[in-house]
């Protein structure tokens, strides 16, 4: 058995296990830019090295609801983690868990998984899965119980310069039960497209911005958009202060004549590793 075959086997196994798990379990990926990371790829080290962070944050003020059907008390606390495994110097797996709390009980948890394969410096293929599950409540849509579940394929166009990063991207949702508009009166989503911008200043203050549109018809204006801004202030190598906010808003009136929006301001801490 040659060395290339031995190298490929653990990579193929990890990819298979990841997507097998995804098929049985919407959080979306929170964008945090970390330049100059030592990758320790599995293909050369022959062992898994985790990179990521644990985080916790309070959301105040906040109008985001707790449950998958966008009802319930407002969301107050989030806890979670990111894990990144570099398979090779040009490919990685990302896993993320976010739990939601209304201030006294766990209401929901969101999983996100993605695989990114770079084809050169400025083109990346993205395969992803998101799913949201209520904890002690059963969401319903059109009189049927449901949890949010989506799979997608996408491309990104990343560009870096020093500690600055920008990536226009698009995702095509080939399997999802997520519908357009915040009242979920539209058709199933087909595409999301947007941009990510990240920067670190003096390596102590990080700015991380992600904005994308959601559309039920490919390459259209879209029915809603999501925006996240997260500022990280490095207190130590193992501790960061977080402040920011999110906005989820209808672009057009829904079929029910509604034009809704949710917003939140976040305050929290993160422990990178």
C-alpha positions as CSV (number, residue, x, y, z in Angstrom):
1,X,0.0,0.0,0.0
2,X,1.5,3.3,-1.0
3,X,1.6,6.5,1.1
4,X,-1.0,8.3,-0.9
5,X,-3.5,5.5,-0.3
6,X,-2.8,5.5,3.5
7,X,-3.3,9.3,3.6
8,X,-6.6,9.2,1.8
9,X,-8.2,6.6,4.0
10,X,-8.6,8.6,7.2
11,X,-9.8,11.6,5.2
12,X,-12.5,9.5,3.4
13,X,-13.5,7.9,6.7
14,X,-14.0,11.3,8.4
15,X,-16.0,12.7,5.5
16,X,-18.2,9.5,5.5
17,X,-18.9,9.6,9.2
18,X,-19.7,13.3,9.1
19,X,-22.3,13.1,6.4
20,X,-23.7,9.8,7.8
21,X,-24.4,11.6,11.1
22,X,-25.8,14.7,9.2
23,X,-28.3,12.5,7.4
24,X,-29.9,11.5,10.7
25,X,-29.6,14.9,12.7
26,X,-31.3,26.1,11.0
27,X,-28.5,26.8,12.6
28,X,-26.3,28.5,10.1
29,X,-22.5,29.0,10.4
30,X,-21.4,31.9,12.5
31,X,-18.6,33.6,10.7
32,X,-15.5,34.2,12.8
33,X,-12.3,35.0,10.8
34,X,-9.0,33.7,12.2
35,X,-6.0,34.4,10.0
36,X,-2.6,32.7,10.1
37,X,-4.0,29.6,11.9
38,X,-1.6,26.7,12.2
39,X,-3.7,24.0,10.4
40,X,-2.0,20.7,11.5
41,X,-3.7,18.8,8.6
42,X,-4.8,15.2,9.1
43,X,-3.2,14.3,5.8
44,X,0.3,15.0,7.1
45,X,0.1,14.6,10.8
46,X,-2.0,11.3,10.7
47,X,-4.0,12.4,13.7
48,X,-7.0,14.7,14.3
49,X,-6.2,18.2,15.6
50,X,-9.2,20.3,16.7
51,X,-9.3,24.1,16.3
52,X,-12.2,26.2,17.4
53,X,-13.8,27.9,20.4
54,X,-16.4,27.6,23.1
55,X,-18.7,30.6,23.5
56,X,-21.5,32.0,25.6
57,X,-23.6,35.1,25.2
58,X,-26.6,36.9,26.4
59,X,-29.0,38.6,23.9
60,X,-30.4,41.8,25.1
61,X,-32.4,43.5,23.7
62,X,-33.7,40.7,21.5
63,X,-36.9,39.9,19.6
64,X,-35.9,36.6,18.1
65,X,-38.4,33.9,19.2
66,X,-37.3,30.6,20.8
67,X,-38.8,27.9,18.7
68,X,-38.6,26.6,15.1
69,X,-42.0,27.9,14.2
70,X,-40.9,31.4,15.3
71,X,-43.1,31.4,18.3
72,X,-42.5,31.3,22.1
73,X,-40.6,33.5,24.5
74,X,-37.7,35.6,23.2
75,X,-34.2,34.0,23.0
76,X,-32.0,35.1,25.9
77,X,-28.9,33.0,26.2
78,X,-26.7,31.1,23.7
79,X,-24.0,28.6,24.5
80,X,-22.0,26.6,22.0
81,X,-18.8,25.6,20.2
82,X,-17.0,25.6,16.9
83,X,-14.8,22.7,15.9
84,X,-12.6,22.7,12.8
85,X,-10.6,19.8,11.4
86,X,-8.2,20.4,8.6
87,X,-8.1,17.3,6.4
88,X,-5.5,18.7,4.1
89,X,-4.0,22.2,3.7
90,X,-6.8,23.0,1.3
91,X,-9.8,21.2,2.8
92,X,-11.6,21.3,6.2
93,X,-14.6,20.1,8.2
94,X,-16.5,22.4,10.4
95,X,-19.0,21.5,13.2
96,X,-21.0,24.0,15.3
97,X,-23.5,23.6,18.0
98,X,-25.6,26.5,19.4
99,X,-28.0,26.0,22.3
100,X,-30.8,28.4,23.1
101,X,-32.2,29.4,26.5
102,X,-35.2,31.7,27.2
103,X,-33.7,32.6,30.6
104,X,-34.8,29.6,32.6
105,X,-34.9,26.6,30.3
106,X,-33.3,25.1,27.2
107,X,-35.6,25.8,24.2
108,X,-33.7,24.7,21.1
109,X,-30.4,23.5,19.8
110,X,-28.9,24.1,16.3
111,X,-26.4,22.0,14.5
112,X,-24.3,23.1,11.5
113,X,-21.8,21.0,9.5
114,X,-19.9,22.0,6.5
115,X,-17.0,20.8,4.2
116,X,-14.9,23.3,2.4
117,X,-12.5,22.4,-0.5
118,X,-10.3,25.1,-1.9
119,X,-9.6,25.0,-5.6
120,X,-6.8,27.5,-5.7
121,X,-6.5,30.6,-3.6
122,X,-9.8,32.3,-4.6
123,X,-12.4,29.5,-5.2
124,X,-13.9,27.2,-2.6
125,X,-16.5,24.4,-2.9
126,X,-18.9,24.2,0.1
127,X,-21.1,21.3,1.1
128,X,-23.3,21.9,4.2
129,X,-26.0,20.7,6.5
130,X,-28.0,22.7,9.1
131,X,-30.7,21.5,11.4
132,X,-32.6,23.0,14.3
133,X,-34.4,21.0,17.0
134,X,-36.8,22.1,19.7
135,X,-36.1,20.8,23.2
136,X,-39.3,20.6,25.1
137,X,-41.8,22.0,22.5
138,X,-43.0,20.7,19.2
139,X,-43.1,23.2,16.4
140,X,-45.8,22.9,13.7
141,X,-46.1,24.1,10.2
142,X,-49.3,23.7,8.1
143,X,-50.6,21.6,11.0
144,X,-47.7,19.2,10.8
145,X,-44.8,18.8,13.3
146,X,-41.4,19.8,11.9
147,X,-37.9,20.8,12.7
148,X,-35.8,22.9,10.3
149,X,-33.5,20.8,8.1
150,X,-31.5,21.8,5.1
151,X,-28.6,20.6,2.9
152,X,-26.8,22.7,0.3
153,X,-24.0,23.0,-2.1
154,X,-22.3,26.3,-2.7
155,X,-19.2,28.2,-3.9
156,X,-17.3,31.0,-2.3
157,X,-14.7,33.5,-3.7
158,X,-12.3,34.3,-0.8
159,X,-9.7,37.0,-1.0
160,X,-7.2,37.8,1.7
161,X,-4.7,40.6,2.3
162,X,-2.8,40.5,5.6
163,X,-5.4,40.4,8.3
164,X,-8.3,41.3,6.0
165,X,-10.7,38.8,4.4
166,X,-13.6,39.1,2.0
167,X,-15.7,36.3,0.5
168,X,-18.8,36.6,-1.8
169,X,-20.7,33.3,-1.7
170,X,-23.8,31.5,-2.8
171,X,-25.5,28.4,-1.6
172,X,-28.1,26.3,-3.5
173,X,-30.4,24.4,-1.2
174,X,-31.1,21.0,-2.7
175,X,-33.0,19.6,0.3
176,X,-34.8,21.8,2.8
177,X,-38.2,22.3,4.5
178,X,-37.3,26.0,5.3
179,X,-39.7,28.4,3.7
180,X,-39.3,32.1,2.6
181,X,-40.6,35.0,4.6
182,X,-40.5,35.2,8.4
183,X,-44.1,34.1,8.6
184,X,-43.1,31.0,6.5
185,X,-45.9,31.6,4.1
186,X,-43.7,31.4,1.0
187,X,-42.3,28.5,-1.0
188,X,-39.3,26.5,0.0
189,X,-36.0,28.3,-0.2
190,X,-33.8,27.6,-3.2
191,X,-30.8,29.9,-2.9
192,X,-28.9,32.1,-0.5
193,X,-26.2,34.5,-1.6
194,X,-24.2,37.1,0.3
195,X,-20.8,38.3,1.5
196,X,-18.5,37.8,4.4
197,X,-15.9,40.4,5.6
198,X,-13.4,39.8,8.4
199,X,-10.6,41.9,9.7
200,X,-8.2,42.0,12.7
201,X,-6.7,45.3,13.8
202,X,-3.4,45.1,15.7
203,X,-4.3,41.4,16.2
204,X,-6.5,42.4,19.2
205,X,-9.8,43.6,17.8
206,X,-11.6,41.5,15.2
207,X,-14.6,42.5,13.1
208,X,-16.7,39.8,11.5
209,X,-19.6,40.7,9.2
210,X,-21.9,38.3,7.3
211,X,-24.9,39.4,5.2
212,X,-27.0,37.2,2.9
213,X,-30.3,37.1,1.1
214,X,-32.8,34.2,1.1
215,X,-34.8,33.5,-2.1
216,X,-37.4,31.0,-3.2
217,X,-36.5,31.7,-6.8
218,X,-32.8,31.4,-7.9
219,X,-31.0,34.6,-8.6
220,X,-33.9,36.8,-7.6
221,X,-33.9,39.7,-5.2
222,X,-35.0,37.5,-2.4
223,X,-37.8,37.5,0.2
224,X,-35.6,38.1,3.4
225,X,-32.1,38.8,4.4
226,X,-29.9,38.0,7.4
227,X,-27.1,40.1,8.8
228,X,-24.6,39.4,11.6
229,X,-21.9,41.7,13.0
230,X,-19.6,40.3,15.7
231,X,-16.7,42.3,17.2
232,X,-14.1,40.3,19.2
233,X,-11.7,42.0,21.6
234,X,-8.8,39.7,22.6
235,X,-8.3,39.9,26.4
236,X,-5.7,37.0,26.3
237,X,-4.7,34.2,24.0
238,X,-7.5,32.0,25.5
239,X,-10.2,34.6,26.1
240,X,-12.1,37.1,23.9
241,X,-14.9,39.6,24.6
242,X,-17.8,39.5,22.1
243,X,-20.3,42.2,21.2
244,X,-22.5,42.5,18.1
245,X,-25.9,42.0,16.8
246,X,-28.1,40.2,14.2
247,X,-31.0,41.3,12.0
248,X,-33.4,39.0,10.1
249,X,-35.9,41.0,8.0
250,X,-38.4,40.5,5.2
251,X,-37.4,42.3,2.0
252,X,-40.9,42.0,0.5
253,X,-44.4,41.6,2.0
254,X,-45.4,38.0,2.5
255,X,-48.4,36.3,0.9
256,X,-50.2,37.1,4.2
257,X,-49.4,40.8,3.8
258,X,-46.8,40.8,6.6
259,X,-43.3,42.3,6.6
260,X,-41.6,41.2,9.8
261,X,-38.2,41.6,11.3
262,X,-36.2,40.2,14.3
263,X,-33.2,41.8,15.9
264,X,-30.8,41.1,18.8
265,X,-27.7,42.6,20.4
266,X,-25.2,40.1,21.8
267,X,-22.8,40.3,24.8
268,X,-20.5,37.4,25.6
269,X,-17.2,35.7,25.9
270,X,-15.3,33.1,23.8
271,X,-12.5,30.7,24.6
272,X,-10.5,29.9,21.5
273,X,-8.4,26.7,21.2
